[in-house]
Amino acid sequence: MNSSKALSWASALLALSGTSAIADTFPEHAIEIVVPYAAGGATDVFARSLARAMSAALPNTPDVVVVNAPGGAGTIGLTQVANAEADGYTIVFTTSSPIALQPLYGRTPFTVEDFAPLAQVSVIPAAFNVHMDSDIRSVDDLVAWATANPGSFTYASTGGNGSGTHIVSEQFAAALGIQMRHIPFEGTAPLTAALMGGQVMGTMQMPDMHTGGEVRPIVFLTPMRPSDPVYADIPTSTELGIPAVANFFTAFLAPAGTPADRLEVLSTAIATALEDPGVQDLFENANYPISYAGPEAFGQILTETVASNRAELLRMGLISQ
C-alpha cells in the first residue's frame, strides 16, 4: 500500500474512532424537552414524569429539563425544536395534531420532514359517544336512526372544524354511508356540556364513564380503548371492520438530521422510563394506554397518520392538491 492510501485509511479510521467516542459520551449535559402546551396540562404532566425517569435511564444521568412553549395550537413549540441544533439535546414531546395535521394546512413554518421520529409513547383513546340516556346504544342503532333522519344527527368534536376528531368522525360517517351534522366546539368542557344539555346528540372525545360521567361511547375510533374495565365491551372501529381509525398519539420528536445513534440512546431511555412504576401509574390513572414505538416503527406510524389525514382533508375539501 502506498503512503497516500495508507494516510487515507488512517484518516478514515480516526474519523470512525472519533464518531464512536462522541456516541459513547452522549449525553454530556442537560437535555431539554420542549412541551408545546402550557404548564399544568396533561401533556406537561406526562412530560415531567417521563423527564425524571429518563434522567435516571440515560448514560451519565444528565438533567432532563421540561420547557413549556405554548401557543399556535402546539405549533410554536414545534417550530422552536425544528430550528434547534440537531444534536439530540433539544427534543419535543407533543400530541399528534401539531405534527400530523396542522402542517397539512400549509400555515406552519415547518413540515413533518423537519423532524426525526424519536418515540411514540401512548395513544389517546377517543370514541364516538352519545348521552347515557340515548336510545342509540350501538353503531347499528346509529345507522338506523341516521338513515331514517338524514342529516339530523348532530355531533360535536374537540378542536373545531378540521381537527383530528372532526376528520375521523367524517371518515366514520362516510364509511357507514350516513349523514351527520358537525357542530364545532373548542375544548372538552363546552362540548360535554352541550351533550348534557341536549344541544347535540353525539360527541367525538374521550368518554367519562370511568369518572362517573354520562358520556357513553358506542365505538372507539382509535386503535385502543382506555385501560379502565368499564370500556372493555365497547368495540373499536377496527374490530367492527369500519375503515375509520385515528391515531391520537403522544410522542417525542427531534430535529431532522439528529444522528441515528443519539436517537437510539434517547429512544432506549424513553422505553426504560415507560417501565417506571410512577410513570405507568400516571398513564393508567389518565386511561391513556402506553404504546411504545421506537424511531423506525414510530416513523412508519407518523407517515401513515399524515397520509390518512391528507386524504381525508382532500375528500372534505379542506385542502387542495
N, C-alpha and C positions, 0 to 999 in steps of 0.2 A: 504494500500500500504506500503510495507516495505521500509526501509530507502534507500537501494541501488536503487530500482526502482524510488523512489522519486528523488534521485540525478540524475538519468539518464534523467528523464523527464525535470528536471530543467536545465540540461546542454543542452538538445535539444532546449528548449525554448529560452535559452540565445543565442545559435548559430543562431537560426532563427531571433531573435531580432537584433543581430549584422549584419546579412546579409541585413536585411531591412534597417538598419541605413546606411550601406555602399551605398546601391542603392539610398537612399534618398539624399545623399550628392554628387553623381556623376553628373557632373564632378567638381572636386575641383581645377583643374589647367588647363593650356592650352592644347588644343587638336591639334595634328599635322596631317595635310593631306599631304600625300606623292603623288606627281604627277610624274608619270614615264616618263615624257617628258620635253623638255626644256621650260624655261620661255618664255612667249610671244605667244606660240601656242594656238590653240583653247581650248584644254583640260585644260591648265593652266589658261586661262582667265575665263572659266566656274568655275573652282575650286575656284578661288579667289572671284568671285561674290557670290558663294554659301557659302564660309567660312564666309564672312561678315554677310550674312543673318542667317547662323547657329548660330553664336555667340550670336545674339540677341534672337534666339529662344530657346537656351539651358538653363537649370536651372543654376543659378549663373552667367550667361552671361560670360563664360570664353573666353579668346582669342582663336581663331581658326587660326592656322598658316599654310600656304602652304609652303612645302619644295619640291623643284624640284630634282629628281634623275633620269636624262635621261640616255639612253643607252640600248643596247641589245634589241632593238625593244620593249621597255617597261618592260623587264624582270628584270632589275636591281632594279628598284623601287619596284616591287612586291616582289623580294627576300628580300629586306630590311624590308618590312612590314611582310612577312611570319615569319621572325626571331625576330620580335618585341614582347615585352611583351603583352600578351593577356588581356589587362586591359581597352580597349576602348579609350586609349589616343593616339594611333597611328593607322590611317586608311589610305586607299589608294583610290584615285579617278582615274579610269582608263577607257580606251576603252576596247572593248571585246577581241581583239586578244591576248593580253598578258596572259589572264586568260583562255579563252575558246578555244584557238587554239594552241599557242606556246607550252604549256606543252605536247601536244599530240605527238610532235616530239621526246620527251624524252631527250631534251637537256637543260631543265631548272632545277634548284636545288629545285623546288617546283612543286606541283601538285595542282589541284583545291581543294583537301581535306585539304590543308594547310591554307585555308581561310574560314571565316564565311561570308556568304552573308549578306550585310547590306541594300542596297537600289539601285534599278535601278532608274536612273534619266531621261534619254532620249533615244530616238532611232535615230541613224544617218541614214537618208534616202539615199538610193543609187539605181540607175537604170541601166538597160542595155540601152545604148544610141547609136545613130548614129549622123552623121553630119546633120545640119539643111537642107542642100540641098539634102540629100539622098532620093532616091525613096522608100526606106523601111520606112514605116510610122506606122507599126503595127507588132504584133507578127506573124500574118498570113503572112504578106509580108516577114518577115524574114524567116519563114519556107519554103515558096515558093522559095525564092532566094537560100537558103542554100541547098534545095533538088535538085534544078537544077544545082548547082555548089558545089558538095560535097567537104568539106574541104577547100574551097576557101575564106570563110568569115573569116577575121582576126579581132581579138579584143584585146584590152589591158586592164589590170586591175592594180589598185594601189597595191603596196606591192609585186609584182612579183609572181613567182611560189609558190604555196601552201598557198597563202594569202587567207583571208576570201573572198575577191571579186573574186579571181580566182576559189575558191571552189564552190561558189554559181553559178557562170557562167557555170561551167561544169555540175552542177546539172540541170540548166536551159536547156542546150543543150541536155542532156540525156533525160529529161522529154519530150522534143519536138521531139526527135528522129532525130536530125540533128548533123552534124559535123562542128565544128568551130575550128579555129587555134588560140591558145593563144600566144600573144606576150608580155612577161613580161616587165614592167616598174617599176621604183621606184619613187613614188611621182606623185601628180596630175598634176603639171605643164608640165612635159615632155609628159605625157600621153595625155593631152588635145592638146598639140602642134602636136603630132603625128596624132591625129584625124583631126585637122585642115589642116595639110599638106598632108593628103591622104595616110599616111604610114599604117594606119589601118582603117578598116571600121566601127568599133564599139568600145565602151569602157564600163567598169563597174565602175561607180563612181557616185558621186552626180552631177546632171546636173547643168548647169549655166544659164538657160533661165531667171531666176529671176534677174540676173545681166546684161542682155542683151547679153549673150553669145550664141554660136551656137551649144552647145552640147544638142541635143534633145532626151529626153527619149522616149522609146516605151513601157516600162513596169518597174515598181518598183519591185525589188526583195527583198524588206524589208517590214515589216508589215505596215509601214506608209509612206505617201508622205511628202514632205516638206510642210510647212504651207502656202507658197505663192500660191495665187489662180491660177497662171499661170499653175500649175500642177494638177488642180482639175479634169481634164478629162483624165489624164493618169492613166491607171489601175494598180493595184498591181497584182502580180502573184497569190496571194490567191483569188482575185476577179475573175481571169480567170481560176481558178481551176488547176493551174500549181504547182506541188509539188517541188518548189524551192524557199525557203524563208531563208533569213539571218537576224539574229537579231544583228545588229551592235550597241550594247548598250553603254552608258556611265553609270558608276555605282561606288558605294562605296563598299569596302570590308574591313573586319577587320581580324586580325589573328585568326586562328582556336582556339577555346576554350574561346573566349571572352564571358563573361556572357550574357545570353539572356536578362536580364533586362537592361544592358547597351546598347546592340544592339537596344533595343526598344526605349530607350531615344534618341539615336543618329538618328535612322530612323525617329522618330517623328519630330525631329528638321529639318531633311532634307526635309520632307514633308512640313513643315511650311515654310522653306526657299524657296521652289519652288513656293510658293504663293506670294513672294515678287515681286512687280511690276518691280523693276530693273532687277531681275533675269529673270522674264518672258520676258521682252523686249529683253534681251541679247539672249535668246534661239530663240525667234521669229525672230529676225534680222538675225540669223545664219541659219534659216529654219530647226532647229533641234526640232522636236516635243517633248515636255515634256511628259514623260510616267513613272510616279512614280510606283514603286512596293516595298513593304516592305520586311523584311528578308525572310519570308516564301515564298511569291509569287516570289520574285527575285531568291530564291534558286531553285525553280522549273524551272524558265526560264533558269538559268545557267545550270542546269542538262540537260535540253532538247537541249540547244545550243551545249554543249560539245558532247552529244551523236550524234547529227546530223553531226557535224564536223568530229568526229571519223569515222562514217560510210562512209562519202564521201571520206575521206583520204584513207581509206582502199580500196574503189572501184577504186580510181585513182591510187592505188599502191604507194602512197607516204609514207605510214607507213605499218608495218606488225602487225599481231596479237600479 
